[in-house]
Amino acid sequence: MRVAVTGTPGTGKTTATELLAEARDDVDVVHLNEIIEREELYETVDEERDSVVADLDALAAWVEEYEAAGDAGAAILVLDSHLAHHLDADRVAVLRCAPEALATRLRDRGESDAKAAENAESEALDVVLSEAVETHGLDSVYEIETTRSSPEAVADALAAVVDGTREPSAGDVDYLDYL
Protein backbone atom coordinates (compact mmCIF):
# COMPACT_ATOMS: atom_id res chain seq x y z
CA MET A 1 0.00 0.00 0.00
CA ARG A 2 1.13 3.54 -0.73
CA VAL A 3 0.16 6.47 1.49
CA ALA A 4 0.94 10.07 0.56
CA VAL A 5 1.43 12.46 3.48
CA THR A 6 1.15 15.96 2.16
CA GLY A 7 0.35 19.49 3.26
CA THR A 8 1.67 23.00 3.12
CA PRO A 9 5.31 23.25 4.28
CA GLY A 10 5.41 23.56 8.07
CA THR A 11 2.36 21.43 8.89
CA GLY A 12 4.44 18.69 10.53
CA LYS A 13 4.73 16.04 7.82
CA THR A 14 8.35 15.04 8.30
CA THR A 15 8.25 14.92 12.08
CA ALA A 16 5.05 12.85 12.12
CA THR A 17 6.18 10.43 9.40
CA GLU A 18 9.51 9.86 11.17
CA LEU A 19 7.64 9.03 14.40
CA LEU A 20 5.34 6.71 12.47
CA ALA A 21 8.31 4.89 10.93
CA GLU A 22 10.02 4.56 14.33
CA ALA A 23 6.88 2.98 15.80
CA ARG A 24 6.14 0.53 13.00
CA ASP A 25 8.21 -2.09 11.21
CA ASP A 26 5.68 -2.35 8.38
CA VAL A 27 6.17 1.29 7.29
CA ASP A 28 8.91 2.69 5.07
CA VAL A 29 9.00 6.48 4.74
CA VAL A 30 10.52 8.26 1.76
CA HIS A 31 11.07 11.99 2.18
CA LEU A 32 10.50 13.06 -1.40
CA ASN A 33 12.04 16.52 -1.04
CA GLU A 34 15.36 14.86 -0.14
CA ILE A 35 15.06 12.60 -3.20
CA ILE A 36 14.29 15.56 -5.47
CA GLU A 37 17.45 17.33 -4.29
CA ARG A 38 19.74 14.27 -4.14
CA GLU A 39 18.69 12.84 -7.52
CA GLU A 40 18.28 16.30 -9.10
CA LEU A 41 14.68 15.52 -10.09
CA TYR A 42 13.79 19.10 -10.90
CA GLU A 43 13.30 21.11 -14.03
CA THR A 44 14.63 24.46 -12.90
CA VAL A 45 15.54 26.55 -9.88
CA ASP A 46 13.15 29.32 -8.84
CA GLU A 47 15.62 31.91 -7.56
CA GLU A 48 12.88 34.26 -6.36
CA ARG A 49 11.34 31.59 -4.10
CA ASP A 50 14.67 29.94 -3.30
CA SER A 51 13.31 26.55 -4.35
CA VAL A 52 13.34 24.05 -7.17
CA VAL A 53 10.54 23.19 -9.57
CA ALA A 54 10.19 19.43 -9.25
CA ASP A 55 9.93 17.15 -12.26
CA LEU A 56 6.90 15.18 -11.08
CA ASP A 57 7.13 12.62 -13.89
CA ALA A 58 10.75 11.86 -12.98
CA LEU A 59 9.82 11.69 -9.30
CA ALA A 60 6.96 9.28 -10.01
CA ALA A 61 9.32 7.12 -12.06
CA TRP A 62 11.86 7.12 -9.21
CA VAL A 63 9.19 5.96 -6.74
CA GLU A 64 8.08 3.19 -9.12
CA GLU A 65 11.68 2.01 -9.52
CA TYR A 66 12.22 2.17 -5.75
CA GLU A 67 9.20 -0.05 -5.16
CA ALA A 68 9.99 -2.42 -8.04
CA ALA A 69 13.54 -2.92 -6.77
CA GLY A 70 12.17 -3.93 -3.40
CA ASP A 71 14.02 -1.08 -1.74
CA ALA A 72 11.00 -0.16 0.34
CA GLY A 73 11.49 -3.22 2.53
CA ALA A 74 8.08 -2.76 4.15
CA ALA A 75 4.47 -3.45 3.25
CA ILE A 76 3.47 0.21 3.47
CA LEU A 77 5.29 2.96 1.61
CA VAL A 78 4.69 6.44 3.02
CA LEU A 79 5.62 9.34 0.75
CA ASP A 80 6.31 12.57 2.66
CA SER A 81 6.26 15.89 0.80
CA HIS A 82 4.10 18.88 0.02
CA LEU A 83 4.08 17.33 -3.46
CA ALA A 84 3.19 13.75 -2.46
CA HIS A 85 -0.47 14.16 -3.44
CA HIS A 86 0.60 14.56 -7.07
CA LEU A 87 1.75 10.91 -7.13
CA ASP A 88 -0.22 7.68 -7.18
CA ALA A 89 -1.38 6.67 -3.71
CA ASP A 90 -4.01 4.49 -2.11
CA ARG A 91 -4.62 7.03 0.65
CA VAL A 92 -3.68 10.68 1.04
CA ALA A 93 -3.27 12.33 4.44
CA VAL A 94 -3.34 16.11 4.22
CA LEU A 95 -1.85 17.77 7.28
CA ARG A 96 -3.32 21.18 8.08
CA CYS A 97 -2.20 24.00 10.37
CA ALA A 98 -3.69 27.39 11.22
CA PRO A 99 -2.05 29.96 8.91
CA GLU A 100 -0.79 32.17 11.75
CA ALA A 101 0.87 29.22 13.48
CA LEU A 102 2.19 27.95 10.15
CA ALA A 103 3.82 31.28 9.35
CA THR A 104 5.46 31.32 12.79
CA ARG A 105 6.76 27.76 12.35
CA LEU A 106 8.25 28.64 8.96
CA ARG A 107 9.91 31.84 10.19
CA ASP A 108 11.27 29.93 13.21
CA ARG A 109 13.00 27.50 10.87
CA GLY A 110 14.57 30.31 8.87
CA GLU A 111 12.15 30.95 6.01
CA SER A 112 11.70 34.52 4.81
CA ASP A 113 8.67 36.57 5.81
CA ALA A 114 7.53 36.51 2.18
CA LYS A 115 7.74 32.71 1.96
CA ALA A 116 5.99 32.30 5.31
CA ALA A 117 3.19 34.64 4.19
CA GLU A 118 2.82 32.88 0.82
CA ASN A 119 2.50 29.48 2.50
CA ALA A 120 0.07 30.81 5.14
CA GLU A 121 -2.16 32.17 2.37
CA SER A 122 -1.93 28.85 0.50
CA GLU A 123 -3.02 27.06 3.67
CA ALA A 124 -5.96 29.43 4.18
CA LEU A 125 -7.09 28.78 0.60
CA ASP A 126 -6.93 24.95 0.99
CA VAL A 127 -4.60 24.68 -2.01
CA VAL A 128 -3.03 21.32 -1.15
CA LEU A 129 -6.30 19.85 0.11
CA SER A 130 -8.13 20.91 -3.06
CA GLU A 131 -5.42 19.42 -5.27
CA ALA A 132 -5.46 16.17 -3.29
CA VAL A 133 -9.23 15.82 -3.57
CA GLU A 134 -9.17 16.69 -7.27
CA THR A 135 -6.49 14.07 -7.95
CA HIS A 136 -7.56 11.27 -5.59
CA GLY A 137 -11.24 11.87 -4.79
CA LEU A 138 -12.99 12.41 -1.47
CA ASP A 139 -12.93 8.71 -0.54
CA SER A 140 -9.12 8.62 -0.43
CA VAL A 141 -8.31 11.90 1.38
CA TYR A 142 -7.87 12.24 5.15
CA GLU A 143 -7.53 15.73 6.60
CA ILE A 144 -5.55 15.98 9.86
CA GLU A 145 -5.46 19.24 11.83
CA THR A 146 -2.03 19.68 13.47
CA THR A 147 -2.05 23.18 14.96
CA ARG A 148 -2.43 22.18 18.61
CA SER A 149 -1.57 18.49 18.30
CA SER A 150 1.65 16.95 19.52
CA PRO A 151 3.82 15.26 16.89
CA GLU A 152 2.96 11.95 18.56
CA ALA A 153 -0.78 12.62 18.21
CA VAL A 154 -0.29 13.45 14.52
CA ALA A 155 1.71 10.24 14.06
CA ASP A 156 -1.13 8.33 15.74
CA ALA A 157 -3.63 9.94 13.35
CA LEU A 158 -1.42 8.89 10.44
CA ALA A 159 -1.32 5.35 11.82
CA ALA A 160 -5.13 5.34 11.81
CA VAL A 161 -5.07 6.38 8.14
CA VAL A 162 -2.58 3.62 7.33
CA ASP A 163 -4.61 1.04 9.26
CA GLY A 164 -7.91 2.11 7.72
CA THR A 165 -9.47 2.84 11.11
CA ARG A 166 -10.00 6.53 10.35
CA GLU A 167 -12.74 7.64 7.98
CA PRO A 168 -11.84 9.79 4.97
CA SER A 169 -12.44 13.47 5.57
CA ALA A 170 -11.89 16.62 3.57
CA GLY A 171 -13.21 20.10 4.15
CA ASP A 172 -13.54 19.80 7.93
CA VAL A 173 -10.85 22.43 8.53
CA ASP A 174 -11.61 26.04 7.55
CA TYR A 175 -9.07 28.87 7.70
CA LEU A 176 -10.76 31.33 5.34
CA ASP A 177 -11.18 33.85 8.14
CA TYR A 178 -7.38 34.30 7.97
CA LEU A 179 -7.82 36.12 4.67
Order of alpha helices (4+ residues) and beta strands (2+ residues): beta-alpha-beta-alpha-beta-beta-alpha-beta-beta-alpha-alpha-alpha-beta-alpha
